[in-house]
Amino acid sequence: MNSTTLPEGVVAAADIRMGSGRSRKFVGQEHGADVSYFYVENQPGEGPGLHWHPYSETWVVLEGTARITRAGESFDAVAGDTATVAAYVPHGFVNAGTGVLRILCIHASAIMIQTFLDED
């Protein structure tokens, strides 16, 4: 946990870090919020496999290029772009650029539910 004292409702990045990298997982229910998110930093070629959620997801590309696959269609989104996917629609993304991809993946749910297609 974070050793500094933060005001109520503020979550330190170190407290939600995933592994040793800079990516983070914020589960809203754990912090009194109605949404959850992944902040992801991926190297070229990295990204999650195809999966779906029982709620919508919104991506905000902060830096780099994300090749998003949604319902079998692929397209590129670049820094500043926002893309969405409806509930139950298979989707994923990969860093299609040459530098780091920084992307915010907002889940319209206080908890995260992900079903990867290779697990179906």
All heavy atoms as an XYZ file, in Angstrom:
903
protein
N       0.825     -1.188      0.000
C       0.000      0.000      0.000
C       0.870      1.253      0.000
O       2.032      1.210      0.320
C      -0.925      0.015      1.210
C      -2.122     -0.897      1.080
S      -3.084     -0.317     -0.293
C      -4.534     -1.234     -0.105
N       0.266      2.358     -0.313
C       0.936      3.632     -0.378
C       1.276      4.111      1.033
O       0.443      4.087      1.922
C       0.016      4.636     -1.085
C       0.681      5.968     -1.299
O       1.894      6.080     -1.248
N      -0.124      6.987     -1.522
N       2.502      4.557      1.227
C       2.915      4.988      2.561
C       2.505      6.418      2.864
O       2.514      6.825      4.014
C       4.429      4.821      2.713
O       5.092      5.608      1.747
N       2.159      7.204      1.855
C       1.714      8.564      2.106
C       0.216      8.589      2.348
O      -0.521      7.743      1.877
C       2.049      9.499      0.916
O       1.365      9.023     -0.234
C       3.538      9.542      0.657
N      -0.223      9.584      3.091
C      -1.648      9.721      3.369
C      -2.271     10.597      2.288
O      -1.832     11.718      2.057
C      -1.860     10.365      4.754
O      -1.194      9.558      5.725
C      -3.323     10.465      5.085
N      -3.286     10.065      1.633
C      -3.993     10.785      0.578
C      -5.409     11.058      1.044
O      -5.961     10.316      1.864
C      -4.031      9.954     -0.713
C      -2.675      9.696     -1.373
C      -2.827      8.713     -2.521
C      -2.064     10.990     -1.856
N      -6.024     12.106      0.519
C      -7.417     12.388      0.888
C      -8.332     11.237      0.484
O      -8.034     10.480     -0.454
C      -7.762     13.643      0.075
C      -6.478     14.179     -0.432
C      -5.497     13.054     -0.438
N      -9.438     11.095      1.159
C     -10.428     10.078      0.814
C     -10.833     10.237     -0.650
O     -11.023     11.346     -1.141
C     -11.659     10.217      1.697
C     -12.676      9.132      1.457
C     -13.863      9.228      2.402
O     -13.725      9.814      3.486
O     -14.926      8.717      2.020
N     -10.931      9.108     -1.346
C     -11.323      9.139     -2.750
C     -10.161      9.266     -3.718
O     -10.366      9.274     -4.922
N      -8.937      9.351     -3.212
C      -7.756      9.404     -4.071
C      -6.995      8.092     -3.904
O      -6.710      7.674     -2.784
C      -6.841     10.598     -3.718
C      -5.582     10.587     -4.582
C      -7.599     11.911     -3.876
N      -6.683      7.444     -5.030
C      -5.997      6.158     -5.022
C      -4.619      6.346     -5.639
O      -4.507      6.794     -6.782
C      -6.809      5.102     -5.808
C      -6.079      3.771     -5.807
C      -8.210      4.973     -5.236
N      -3.592      5.998     -4.896
C      -2.222      6.114     -5.400
C      -1.980      5.077     -6.491
O      -2.436      3.933     -6.394
C      -1.228      5.912     -4.259
N      -1.249      5.467     -7.529
C      -0.947      4.558     -8.637
C      -0.277      3.281     -8.135
O      -0.589      2.183     -8.603
C      -0.051      5.256     -9.661
N       0.612      3.398     -7.160
C       1.319      2.223     -6.646
C       0.372      1.201     -6.038
O       0.658      0.012     -6.031
C       2.357      2.659     -5.609
N      -0.760      1.653     -5.535
C      -1.716      0.756     -4.875
C      -2.542     -0.076     -5.852
O      -3.188     -1.038     -5.437
C      -2.654      1.547     -3.966
C      -1.919      2.143     -2.775
O      -0.788      1.705     -2.470
O      -2.479      3.062     -2.136
N      -2.559      0.305     -7.131
C      -3.352     -0.448     -8.114
C      -2.484     -0.929     -9.283
O      -2.989     -1.376    -10.299
C      -4.565      0.377     -8.608
C      -4.136      1.707     -9.216
C      -5.567      0.577     -7.487
C      -5.266      2.505     -9.848
N      -1.167     -0.865     -9.102
C      -0.222     -1.285    -10.144
C      -0.356     -2.782    -10.412
O      -0.575     -3.572     -9.495
C       1.204     -0.975     -9.719
C       2.227     -1.299    -10.801
C       3.510     -0.593    -10.543
N       3.123      0.664    -10.047
C       3.428      1.909    -10.434
N       4.113      2.122    -11.212
N       3.025      2.996     -9.977
N      -0.216     -3.143    -11.671
C      -0.250     -4.550    -12.083
C       1.194     -4.996    -12.317
O       1.853     -4.501    -13.238
C      -1.068     -4.710    -13.367
C      -2.527     -4.355    -13.204
S      -3.448     -4.229    -14.760
C      -2.985     -5.716    -15.605
N       1.689     -5.893    -11.500
C       3.045     -6.399    -11.662
C       4.084     -5.310    -11.453
O       3.872     -4.365    -10.695
N       5.190     -5.422    -12.179
C       6.283     -4.468    -12.007
C       6.246     -3.333    -13.027
O       7.064     -2.422    -12.968
C       7.626     -5.201    -12.108
O       7.749     -5.798    -13.381
N       5.309     -3.383    -13.977
C       5.215     -2.345    -15.003
C       4.430     -1.136    -14.524
O       4.187     -0.946    -13.334
N       4.009     -0.319    -15.479
C       3.265      0.889    -15.164
C       1.762      0.724    -15.321
O       0.999      1.620    -14.996
C       3.749      2.038    -16.047
C       5.175      2.390    -15.771
C       5.658      3.505    -16.667
N       6.645      4.241    -15.924
C       6.713      5.556    -15.894
N       5.880      6.283    -16.575
N       7.638      6.147    -15.186
N       1.300     -0.407    -15.839
C      -0.134     -0.631    -16.029
C      -0.824     -0.728    -14.669
O      -0.230     -1.159    -13.683
C      -0.378     -1.902    -16.844
O       0.125     -1.746    -18.155
N      -2.088     -0.298    -14.649
C      -2.847     -0.281    -13.407
C      -4.253     -0.825    -13.636
O      -4.808     -0.710    -14.727
C      -2.935      1.145    -12.861
C      -1.580      1.745    -12.576
C      -1.668      3.104    -11.934
N      -2.102      4.172    -12.799
C      -1.303      4.871    -13.601
N      -0.035      4.573    -13.698
N      -1.783      5.861    -14.322
N      -4.828     -1.392    -12.573
C      -6.192     -1.920    -12.595
C      -6.952     -1.283    -11.436
O      -6.633     -1.510    -10.271
C      -6.175     -3.440    -12.445
C      -7.555     -4.070    -12.433
C      -7.444     -5.575    -12.261
C      -8.806     -6.242    -12.247
N      -8.654     -7.714    -12.058
N      -7.965     -0.498    -11.779
C      -8.807      0.177    -10.795
C     -10.174     -0.487    -10.805
O     -10.877     -0.434    -11.814
C      -8.946      1.663    -11.151
C      -9.879      2.431    -10.265
C      -9.430      3.001     -9.090
C     -11.212      2.587    -10.617
C     -10.290      3.719     -8.272
C     -12.084      3.302     -9.808
C     -11.628      3.863     -8.632
N     -10.528     -1.153     -9.719
C     -11.835     -1.794     -9.580
C     -12.698     -0.852     -8.747
O     -12.465     -0.666     -7.548
C     -11.719     -3.182     -8.918
C     -13.095     -3.818     -8.755
C     -10.802     -4.079     -9.748
N     -13.679     -0.242     -9.396
C     -14.479      0.796     -8.767
C     -15.079      0.410     -7.431
O     -15.070      1.200     -6.482
N     -15.612     -0.800     -7.335
C     -16.272     -1.246     -6.105
C     -15.345     -1.143     -4.897
O     -15.796     -0.860     -3.787
C     -16.760     -2.679     -6.286
C     -17.549     -3.207     -5.103
C     -18.064     -4.604     -5.370
O     -17.378     -5.430     -5.968
N     -19.273     -4.861     -4.949
N     -14.062     -1.341     -5.099
C     -13.093     -1.278     -4.003
C     -12.833      0.145     -3.531
O     -12.211      0.347     -2.485
C     -11.776     -1.930     -4.438
C     -11.912     -3.402     -4.749
C     -10.651     -4.001     -5.342
O      -9.615     -3.298     -5.458
O     -10.696     -5.192     -5.722
N     -13.309      1.120     -4.308
C     -13.007      2.516     -4.010
C     -14.244      3.404     -4.012
O     -14.136      4.632     -4.119
C     -11.975      3.041     -5.017
C     -10.744      2.198     -5.059
N      -9.774      2.236     -4.082
C     -10.344      1.236     -5.938
C      -8.820      1.369     -4.367
N      -9.151      0.751     -5.495
N     -15.426      2.805     -3.936
C     -16.663      3.573     -3.886
C     -17.043      4.220     -5.202
O     -17.753      5.224     -5.223
N     -16.597      3.640     -6.330
C     -16.883      4.208     -7.656
C     -17.775      3.263     -8.450
O     -17.784      2.057     -8.218
C     -15.590      4.458     -8.421
N     -18.504      3.809     -9.403
C     -19.425      3.030    -10.242
C     -18.797      2.561    -11.549
O     -19.462      1.894    -12.337
C     -20.673      3.860    -10.556
C     -21.476      4.169     -9.309
O     -21.481      3.331     -8.380
O     -22.080      5.251     -9.256
N     -17.540      2.924    -11.818
C     -16.826      2.485    -13.009
C     -15.486      1.885    -12.597
O     -14.996      2.133    -11.487
C     -16.584      3.623    -14.031
C     -17.897      4.205    -14.531
C     -15.698      4.695    -13.439
N     -14.906      1.103    -13.501
C     -13.584      0.519    -13.304
C     -12.751      0.840    -14.535
O     -13.288      1.237    -15.567
C     -13.698     -0.998    -13.131
O     -14.508     -1.334    -12.029
N     -11.418      0.657    -14.430
C     -10.598      0.881    -15.617
C      -9.286      0.124    -15.530
O      -8.819     -0.246    -14.452
C     -10.322      2.368    -15.850
C      -9.371      3.012    -14.860
C      -7.995      2.899    -15.019
C      -9.843      3.746    -13.784
C      -7.125      3.495    -14.121
C      -8.979      4.340    -12.892
C      -7.609      4.206    -13.061
O      -6.754      4.787    -12.167
N      -8.718     -0.096    -16.702
C      -7.324     -0.495    -16.842
C      -6.615      0.701    -17.468
O      -7.092      1.261    -18.457
C      -7.152     -1.684    -17.801
C      -7.553     -3.003    -17.251
C      -8.714     -3.618    -17.692
C      -6.769     -3.663    -16.314
C      -9.084     -4.855    -17.215
C      -7.134     -4.906    -15.826
C      -8.294     -5.506    -16.273
N      -5.482      1.100    -16.914
C      -4.555      2.008    -17.582
C      -3.438      1.095    -18.054
O      -2.806      0.411    -17.245
C      -4.017      3.071    -16.620
C      -2.829      3.809    -17.198
C      -3.018      4.826    -18.128
C      -1.538      3.472    -16.833
C      -1.923      5.485    -18.677
C      -0.445      4.118    -17.380
C      -0.643      5.127    -18.291
O       0.429      5.773    -18.849
N      -3.232      1.030    -19.360
C      -2.323      0.047    -19.933
C      -1.185      0.744    -20.661
O      -1.405      1.702    -21.403
C      -3.085     -0.878    -20.913
C      -2.149     -1.878    -21.556
C      -4.215     -1.599    -20.186
N       0.014      0.229    -20.454
C       1.185      0.614    -21.243
C       1.711     -0.653    -21.891
O       2.202     -1.550    -21.200
C       2.251      1.269    -20.368
C       1.829      2.629    -19.854
C       2.960      3.434    -19.241
O       4.124      2.975    -19.250
O       2.670      4.530    -18.752
N       1.553     -0.748    -23.212
C       1.972     -1.935    -23.965
C       3.078     -1.586    -24.939
O       3.077     -0.514    -25.548
C       0.802     -2.511    -24.773
C      -0.148     -3.326    -23.928
O       0.121     -3.610    -22.773
N      -1.259     -3.709    -24.509
N       3.981     -2.522    -25.115
C       5.029     -2.414    -26.121
C       4.460     -2.870    -27.465
O       3.401     -3.511    -27.512
C       6.237     -3.267    -25.719
C       6.916     -2.788    -24.443
C       7.386     -1.346    -24.548
O       8.005     -0.931    -25.535
N       7.065     -0.541    -23.530
N       5.127     -2.562    -28.572
C       4.637     -2.988    -29.889
C       4.305     -4.484    -29.910
O       5.066     -5.311    -29.396
C       5.800     -2.650    -30.822
C       6.440     -1.453    -30.167
C       6.354     -1.762    -28.682
N       3.134     -4.795    -30.463
C       2.680     -6.170    -30.583
C       1.950     -6.709    -29.367
O       1.346     -7.771    -29.434
N       1.978     -6.002    -28.248
C       1.314     -6.483    -27.037
C      -0.138     -6.021    -26.973
O      -0.476     -4.944    -27.475
C       2.026     -5.965    -25.780
C       3.412     -6.494    -25.583
C       4.074     -5.948    -24.333
O       3.651     -4.897    -23.814
O       5.037     -6.590    -23.875
N      -0.974     -6.822    -26.327
C      -2.375     -6.474    -26.103
C      -3.146     -7.686    -25.640
O      -2.677     -8.818    -25.770
N      -4.342     -7.479    -25.109
C      -5.145     -8.596    -24.626
C      -5.782     -9.362    -25.778
O      -6.106     -8.792    -26.813
C      -6.212     -7.915    -23.771
C      -6.376     -6.574    -24.401
C      -5.004     -6.190    -24.888
N      -5.985    -10.660    -25.586
C      -6.687    -11.478    -26.566
C      -8.162    -11.103    -26.624
O      -8.663    -10.316    -25.808
N      -8.860    -11.686    -27.592
C     -10.288    -11.392    -27.744
C     -11.065    -11.838    -26.507
O     -10.849    -12.933    -25.986
C     -10.846    -12.085    -28.979
C     -10.421    -11.503    -30.326
C     -10.964    -12.366    -31.463
C     -10.885    -10.068    -30.471
N     -11.945    -10.953    -26.068
C     -12.751    -11.203    -24.885
C     -14.024    -10.368    -24.972
O     -14.195     -9.584    -25.900
C     -11.963    -10.871    -23.614
C     -11.534     -9.440    -23.534
N     -10.443     -8.941    -24.227
C     -12.061     -8.383    -22.865
C     -10.308     -7.658    -23.974
N     -11.286     -7.280    -23.146
N     -14.905    -10.524    -23.992
C     -16.132     -9.719    -23.935
C     -16.475     -9.442    -22.475
O     -15.934    -10.071    -21.560
C     -17.295    -10.391    -24.667
C     -17.662    -11.757    -24.159
C     -17.187    -12.956    -24.629
C     -18.568    -12.077    -23.106
N     -17.735    -13.991    -23.926
C     -18.590    -13.483    -22.980
C     -19.361    -11.320    -22.248
C     -19.368    -14.142    -22.036
C     -20.141    -11.983    -21.307
C     -20.139    -13.368    -21.205
N     -17.357     -8.467    -22.288
C     -17.849     -8.080    -20.961
C     -19.379     -7.980    -21.030
O     -19.929     -7.675    -22.090
C     -17.334     -6.699    -20.545
C     -15.882     -6.484    -20.782
N     -14.902     -6.996    -19.979
C     -15.244     -5.805    -21.770
C     -13.718     -6.632    -20.446
N     -13.895     -5.913    -21.532
N     -20.072     -8.136    -19.902
C     -21.526     -7.953    -19.891
C     -21.924     -6.486    -19.710
O     -23.001     -6.179    -19.216
C     -21.971     -8.814    -18.702
C     -20.821     -8.748    -17.765
C     -19.596     -8.716    -18.650
N     -21.055     -5.586    -20.095
C     -21.274     -4.137    -20.038
C     -20.408     -3.510    -21.126
O     -19.513     -4.161    -21.671
C     -20.915     -3.570    -18.652
C     -19.575     -4.051    -18.139
C     -18.372     -3.521    -18.616
C     -19.497     -5.071    -17.209
C     -17.164     -3.977    -18.171
C     -18.282     -5.547    -16.751
C     -17.112     -4.989    -17.241
O     -15.898     -5.457    -16.809
N     -20.654     -2.257    -21.436
C     -19.866     -1.591    -22.476
C     -18.469     -1.229    -21.965
O     -18.227     -1.168    -20.761
C     -20.586     -0.331    -22.963
O     -20.660      0.615    -21.916
N     -17.572     -1.005    -22.927
C     -16.220     -0.554    -22.612
C     -15.875      0.611    -23.535
O     -16.275      0.635    -24.696
C     -15.204     -1.685    -22.790
C     -13.800     -1.286    -22.403
C     -12.804     -2.440    -22.446
O     -13.178     -3.564    -22.841
O     -11.634     -2.206    -22.091
N     -15.141      1.557    -22.998
C     -14.689      2.728    -23.754
C     -13.175      2.807    -23.646
O     -12.625      2.657    -22.555
C     -15.315      4.018    -23.185
O     -16.737      3.915    -23.265
C     -14.848      5.250    -23.944
N     -12.513      3.019    -24.787
C     -11.066      3.180    -24.804
C     -10.718      4.617    -25.146
O     -11.278      5.192    -26.070
C     -10.415      2.301    -25.866
C     -10.676      0.844    -25.734
C     -10.112     -0.028    -24.853
C     -11.560      0.062    -26.544
N     -10.593     -1.290    -25.053
C     -11.485     -1.263    -26.094
C     -12.424      0.357    -27.595
C     -12.216     -2.289    -26.656
C     -13.162     -0.665    -28.165
C     -13.048     -1.965    -27.697
N      -9.765      5.168    -24.434
C      -9.197      6.474    -24.741
C      -7.715      6.246    -24.999
O      -6.977      5.827    -24.094
C      -9.393      7.475    -23.581
C      -8.802      8.831    -23.949
C     -10.862      7.597    -23.205
N      -7.294      6.494    -26.245
C      -5.888      6.312    -26.596
C      -5.146      7.582    -26.171
O      -5.440      8.679    -26.644
C      -5.703      6.045    -28.104
C      -4.227      5.855    -28.435
C      -6.513      4.823    -28.528
N      -4.203      7.403    -25.268
C      -3.450      8.535    -24.730
C      -2.161      8.785    -25.500
O      -1.734      9.924    -25.652
C      -3.134      8.299    -23.249
C      -4.346      8.018    -22.367
C      -3.906      7.601    -20.975
C      -5.259      9.242    -22.312
N      -1.553      7.700    -25.983
C      -0.305      7.808    -26.749
C      -0.146      6.555    -27.594
O      -0.455      5.448    -27.138
C       0.883      7.933    -25.790
C       2.222      8.093    -26.463
C       3.367      8.248    -25.462
O       3.115      8.655    -24.311
O       4.508      7.956    -25.853
N       0.302      6.724    -28.811
C       0.564      5.585    -29.677
C      -0.608      5.237    -30.575
O      -1.524      6.043    -30.783
N      -0.564      4.003    -31.094
C      -1.587      3.511    -32.018
C      -2.096      2.165    -31.529
O      -1.315      1.226    -31.349
C      -1.019      3.343    -33.443
O      -0.497      4.597    -33.888
C      -2.083      2.857    -34.411
N      -3.412      2.081    -31.335
C      -4.056      0.825    -30.947
C      -4.795      0.267    -32.147
O      -5.588      0.970    -32.766
C      -5.040      1.066    -29.805
N      -4.533     -0.980    -32.484
C      -5.335     -1.667    -33.493
C      -6.411     -2.421    -32.719
O      -6.154     -3.378    -32.011
C      -4.509     -2.621    -34.330
C      -5.389     -3.374    -35.345
C      -4.654     -3.808    -36.592
N      -4.092     -2.654    -37.283
C      -2.788     -2.564    -37.636
N      -1.956     -3.540    -37.382
N      -2.347     -1.489    -38.256
N      -7.629     -1.915    -32.820
C      -8.760     -2.449    -32.072
C      -9.537     -3.401    -32.963
O      -9.818     -3.085    -34.122
C      -9.666     -1.299    -31.579
C      -8.886     -0.412    -30.596
C     -10.947     -1.836    -30.956
C      -9.593      0.863    -30.185
N      -9.850     -4.551    -32.426
C     -10.727     -5.498    -33.107
C     -12.028     -5.536    -32.326
O     -12.027     -5.713    -31.104
C     -10.103     -6.898    -33.163
O      -8.873     -6.807    -33.887
C     -11.027     -7.892    -33.847
N     -13.116     -5.326    -33.039
C     -14.447     -5.263    -32.430
C     -15.408     -5.986    -33.354
O     -15.581     -5.585    -34.500
C     -14.826     -3.786    -32.269
C     -16.178     -3.515    -31.699
C     -16.444     -2.030    -31.588
N     -16.464     -1.426    -32.935
C     -16.446     -0.126    -33.158
N     -16.385      0.729    -32.171
N     -16.482      0.326    -34.394
N     -15.985     -7.078    -32.860
C     -16.953     -7.861    -33.651
C     -16.379     -8.256    -35.009
O     -17.054     -8.194    -36.028
C     -18.255     -7.093    -33.815
N     -15.099     -8.630    -35.040
C     -14.476     -9.088    -36.276
C     -13.946     -7.991    -37.176
O     -13.285     -8.269    -38.164
N     -14.216     -6.739    -36.864
C     -13.724     -5.589    -37.638
C     -12.515     -5.016    -36.919
O     -12.535     -4.857    -35.701
C     -14.830     -4.531    -37.724
C     -14.359     -3.186    -38.205
C     -15.340     -2.050    -37.901
O     -16.138     -2.167    -36.955
O     -15.266     -1.035    -38.603
N     -11.452     -4.691    -37.661
C     -10.269     -4.067    -37.065
C     -10.078     -2.671    -37.618
O     -10.323     -2.414    -38.798
C      -9.019     -4.907    -37.345
O      -9.079     -6.135    -36.665
N      -9.626     -1.773    -36.753
C      -9.352     -0.388    -37.139
C      -8.306      0.164    -36.201
O      -8.110     -0.350    -35.093
C     -10.630      0.465    -37.112
C     -11.311      0.488    -35.769
C     -11.020      1.471    -34.843
C     -12.240     -0.490    -35.433
C     -11.638      1.490    -33.608
C     -12.870     -0.488    -34.201
C     -12.566      0.509    -33.280
N      -7.615      1.214    -36.644
C      -6.603      1.859    -35.812
C      -7.184      3.091    -35.141
O      -7.937      3.852    -35.751
C      -5.393      2.259    -36.644
C      -4.558      1.063    -37.074
O      -4.801     -0.056    -36.563
O      -3.653      1.245    -37.910
N      -6.814      3.278    -33.887
C      -7.146      4.481    -33.137
C      -5.826      5.051    -32.622
O      -4.956      4.298    -32.171
C      -8.087      4.145    -31.978
N      -5.668      6.363    -32.732
C      -4.415      7.015    -32.346
C      -4.664      7.968    -31.187
O      -5.808      8.220    -30.800
C      -3.785      7.759    -33.544
C      -3.430      6.786    -34.662
C      -4.712      8.851    -34.053
N      -3.574      8.497    -30.651
C      -3.645      9.396    -29.500
C      -4.725     10.458    -29.705
O      -4.783     11.101    -30.747
C      -2.294     10.043    -29.267
N      -5.598     10.572    -28.726
C      -6.707     11.522    -28.782
C      -8.020     10.892    -29.202
O      -9.083     11.463    -28.979
N      -7.969      9.698    -29.813
C      -9.196      9.023    -30.246
C      -9.861      8.293    -29.086
O      -9.193      7.831    -28.151
C      -8.893      7.988    -31.339
C      -8.482      8.618    -32.667
O      -8.693      9.827    -32.846
O      -7.959      7.862    -33.514
N     -11.178      8.189    -29.178
C     -11.985      7.422    -28.236
C     -12.812      6.430    -29.035
O     -13.399      6.788    -30.048
C     -12.925      8.342    -27.431
O     -12.130      9.289    -26.700
C     -13.778      7.556    -26.454
N     -12.843      5.169    -28.587
C     -13.635      4.132    -29.247
C     -14.443      3.391    -28.186
O     -14.072      3.375    -27.013
C     -12.717      3.158    -29.990
N     -15.538      2.797    -28.607
C     -16.400      2.074    -27.675
C     -16.773      0.706    -28.237
O     -16.677      0.466    -29.439
C     -17.708      2.844    -27.391
O     -18.424      2.995    -28.616
C     -17.427      4.206    -26.786
N     -17.220     -0.157    -27.351
C     -17.750     -1.456    -27.732
C     -18.937     -1.743    -26.814
O     -18.905     -1.439    -25.621
C     -16.680     -2.568    -27.658
C     -16.190     -2.789    -26.240
C     -17.194     -3.855    -28.270
N     -19.987     -2.301    -27.393
C     -21.189     -2.626    -26.629
C     -20.975     -3.898    -25.804
O     -20.058     -4.681    -26.051
C     -22.376     -2.819    -27.585
N     -21.847     -4.097    -24.850
C     -21.814     -5.299    -24.020
C     -21.886     -6.554    -24.880
O     -22.567     -6.564    -25.916
C     -22.985     -5.275    -23.039
N     -21.183     -7.576    -24.477
C     -21.184     -8.917    -25.073
C     -20.536     -9.000    -26.452
O     -20.545    -10.065    -27.062
C     -22.602     -9.500    -25.125
C     -23.218     -9.618    -23.751
C     -24.147     -8.681    -23.308
C     -22.861    -10.649    -22.887
C     -24.703     -8.775    -22.040
C     -23.408    -10.751    -21.618
C     -24.328     -9.814    -21.205
O     -24.867     -9.893    -19.946
N     -19.959     -7.927    -26.956
C     -19.316     -7.946    -28.268
C     -17.845     -8.328    -28.096
O     -17.115     -7.675    -27.345
C     -19.433     -6.572    -28.960
C     -18.635     -6.546    -30.263
C     -20.894     -6.225    -29.218
N     -17.379     -9.375    -28.779
C     -15.971     -9.762    -28.682
C     -15.062     -8.631    -29.179
O     -15.339     -8.002    -30.208
C     -15.864    -10.983    -29.596
C     -17.252    -11.515    -29.681
C     -18.145    -10.309    -29.614
N     -13.985     -8.396    -28.436
C     -13.076     -7.309    -28.786
C     -11.702     -7.530    -28.154
O     -11.536     -8.363    -27.270
C     -13.649     -5.960    -28.317
C     -13.828     -5.894    -26.833
N     -14.955     -6.385    -26.198
C     -13.023     -5.433    -25.849
C     -14.841     -6.199    -24.893
N     -13.669     -5.643    -24.652
N     -10.758     -6.763    -28.620
C      -9.406     -6.747    -28.086
C      -8.638     -5.647    -28.778
O      -9.154     -4.967    -29.661
N      -7.387     -5.456    -28.381
C      -6.546     -4.464    -29.054
C      -5.098     -4.897    -28.932
O      -4.735     -5.723    -28.097
C      -6.743     -3.055    -28.481
C      -6.313     -2.897    -27.048
C      -5.003     -2.580    -26.723
C      -7.219     -3.063    -26.020
C      -4.602     -2.450    -25.407
C      -6.843     -2.931    -24.694
C      -5.524     -2.624    -24.389
N      -4.280     -4.317    -29.809
C      -2.847     -4.582    -29.795
C      -2.137     -3.273    -30.133
O      -2.675     -2.426    -30.861
C      -2.475     -5.710    -30.781
C      -2.760     -5.314    -32.219
C      -1.050     -6.165    -30.590
N      -0.945     -3.100    -29.612
C      -0.141     -1.943    -29.952
C       0.359     -2.136    -31.376
O       1.198     -2.995    -31.642
C       1.026     -1.800    -28.974
C       1.916     -0.618    -29.290
O       1.825     -0.012    -30.346
N       2.788     -0.277    -28.358
N      -0.163     -1.330    -32.306
C       0.198     -1.432    -33.713
C       1.283     -0.433    -34.107
O       1.654     -0.344    -35.270
C      -1.041     -1.215    -34.583
N       1.788      0.315    -33.136
C       2.797      1.320    -33.428
C       4.205      0.819    -33.161
O       4.436     -0.370    -32.923
N       5.150      1.751    -33.192
C       6.558      1.418    -32.964
C       7.033      1.837    -31.577
O       8.113      1.438    -31.149
C       7.445      2.095    -34.021
O       7.234      3.511    -33.971
C       7.124      1.572    -35.415
N       6.236      2.628    -30.885
C       6.567      3.053    -29.528
C       5.564      2.489    -28.544
O       4.744      1.628    -28.879
N       5.605      3.008    -27.334
C       4.688      2.534    -26.295
C       3.251      2.965    -26.608
O       3.033      4.037    -27.178
C       5.133      3.030    -24.899
C       4.974      4.535    -24.763
C       4.401      2.317    -23.796
N       2.298      2.101    -26.281
C       0.876      2.434    -26.357
C       0.400      2.696    -24.939
O       0.572      1.846    -24.055
C       0.067      1.277    -26.957
C      -1.466      1.400    -26.840
C      -1.987      2.574    -27.664
C      -2.131      0.095    -27.241
N      -0.172      3.862    -24.731
C      -0.795      4.183    -23.452
C      -2.281      4.357    -23.727
O      -2.663      5.190    -24.549
C      -0.196      5.439    -22.851
C       1.226      5.232    -22.376
C       1.829      6.487    -21.725
N       3.140      6.203    -21.189
C       4.279      6.290    -21.883
N       4.254      6.672    -23.149
N       5.429      6.004    -21.320
N      -3.094      3.530    -23.054
C      -4.526      3.521    -23.326
C      -5.285      3.345    -22.020
O      -4.854      2.597    -21.132
C      -4.870      2.415    -24.359
C      -6.316      2.487    -24.804
C      -4.491      1.037    -23.854
C      -6.635      1.596    -26.015
N      -6.389      4.044    -21.896
C      -7.281      3.929    -20.749
C      -8.500      3.141    -21.203
O      -9.174      3.521    -22.166
C      -7.694      5.325    -20.263
C      -8.473      5.385    -18.969
C      -7.661      4.842    -17.802
C      -8.883      6.828    -18.686
N      -8.767      2.021    -20.537
C      -9.863      1.115    -20.895
C     -10.913      1.212    -19.787
O     -10.736      0.628    -18.708
C      -9.349     -0.312    -21.023
S      -7.888     -0.477    -22.086
N     -11.987      1.944    -20.046
C     -12.988      2.250    -19.031
C     -14.124      1.235    -19.110
O     -14.753      1.074    -20.152
C     -13.529      3.675    -19.225
C     -12.377      4.686    -19.200
C     -14.577      3.992    -18.151
C     -12.737      6.050    -19.722
N     -14.379      0.571    -18.002
C     -15.425     -0.446    -17.896
C     -16.633      0.170    -17.203
O     -16.502      0.720    -16.107
C     -14.923     -1.637    -17.090
C     -13.844     -2.404    -17.778
N     -13.911     -3.766    -17.945
C     -12.674     -2.009    -18.355
C     -12.828     -4.169    -18.589
N     -12.072     -3.126    -18.848
N     -17.790      0.076    -17.833
C     -19.021      0.667    -17.289
C     -19.602     -0.251    -16.214
O     -20.736     -0.718    -16.294
C     -20.031      0.902    -18.413
N     -18.792     -0.508    -15.188
C     -19.190     -1.412    -14.116
C     -18.281     -1.183    -12.908
O     -17.086     -0.901    -13.077
C     -19.060     -2.862    -14.577
O     -19.314     -3.758    -13.526
N     -18.829     -1.333    -11.728
C     -18.036     -1.214    -10.507
C     -17.134     -2.421    -10.287
O     -16.195     -2.362     -9.500
C     -18.949     -1.016     -9.305
N     -17.420     -3.511    -10.986
C     -16.561     -4.695    -10.937
C     -16.166     -5.054    -12.364
O     -16.851     -4.681    -13.316
C     -17.251     -5.896    -10.251
C     -18.525     -6.302    -11.001
C     -17.551     -5.588     -8.793
C     -19.134     -7.590    -10.518
N     -15.064     -5.766    -12.500
C     -14.621     -6.171    -13.837
C     -14.972     -7.631    -14.064
O     -14.653     -8.489    -13.240
C     -13.123     -5.972    -13.994
C     -12.737     -4.527    -14.062
S     -11.010     -4.410    -14.525
C     -10.812     -2.644    -14.528
N     -15.632     -7.872    -15.183
C     -15.972     -9.216    -15.603
C     -15.470     -9.371    -17.029
O     -15.931     -8.659    -17.921
C     -17.493     -9.463    -15.544
C     -18.025     -9.200    -14.148
C     -17.837    -10.860    -16.038
C     -19.542     -9.114    -14.067
N     -14.501    -10.258    -17.240
C     -13.947    -10.486    -18.575
C     -13.994    -11.966    -18.878
O     -13.560    -12.777    -18.068
C     -12.479    -10.042    -18.652
C     -12.298     -8.569    -18.494
C     -10.890     -8.132    -18.860
O     -10.767     -7.200    -19.605
N      -9.867     -8.762    -18.372
N     -14.519    -12.293    -20.037
C     -14.523    -13.667    -20.501
C     -13.705    -13.728    -21.777
O     -14.088    -13.129    -22.789
C     -15.971    -14.162    -20.751
O     -16.705    -14.045    -19.544
C     -15.967    -15.605    -21.231
N     -12.555    -14.397    -21.714
C     -11.701    -14.529    -22.891
C     -12.256    -15.637    -23.786
O     -12.725    -16.666    -23.291
C     -10.255    -14.796    -22.490
C      -9.565    -13.545    -22.016
C      -9.650    -13.153    -20.691
C      -8.889    -12.751    -22.915
C      -9.036    -11.977    -20.266
C      -8.273    -11.582    -22.502
C      -8.352    -11.193    -21.166
N     -12.221    -15.430    -25.083
C     -12.813    -16.361    -26.026
C     -12.156    -17.734    -25.985
O     -12.819    -18.749    -26.174
C     -12.812    -15.805    -27.435
C     -13.688    -14.555    -27.616
C     -13.674    -14.110    -29.064
C     -15.102    -14.798    -27.156
N     -10.857    -17.785    -25.696
C     -10.207    -19.086    -25.637
C     -10.614    -19.871    -24.386
O     -10.260    -21.015    -24.217
C      -8.698    -18.977    -25.736
C      -8.080    -18.167    -24.606
O      -8.789    -17.738    -23.679
O      -6.849    -17.967    -24.647
N     -11.393    -19.237    -23.492
C     -11.902    -19.909    -22.296
C     -13.321    -20.386    -22.477
O     -13.851    -21.103    -21.642
C     -11.843    -18.968    -21.091
C     -10.429    -18.581    -20.701
C     -10.392    -17.576    -19.563
O     -11.452    -17.175    -19.069
O      -9.302    -17.199    -19.180
N     -14.019    -19.950    -23.567
C     -15.423    -20.341    -23.798
C     -15.529    -21.808    -24.123
O     -14.708    -22.398    -24.727
C     -16.034    -19.524    -24.936
C     -16.327    -18.098    -24.501
O     -16.225    -17.803    -23.300
O     -16.632    -17.278    -25.393
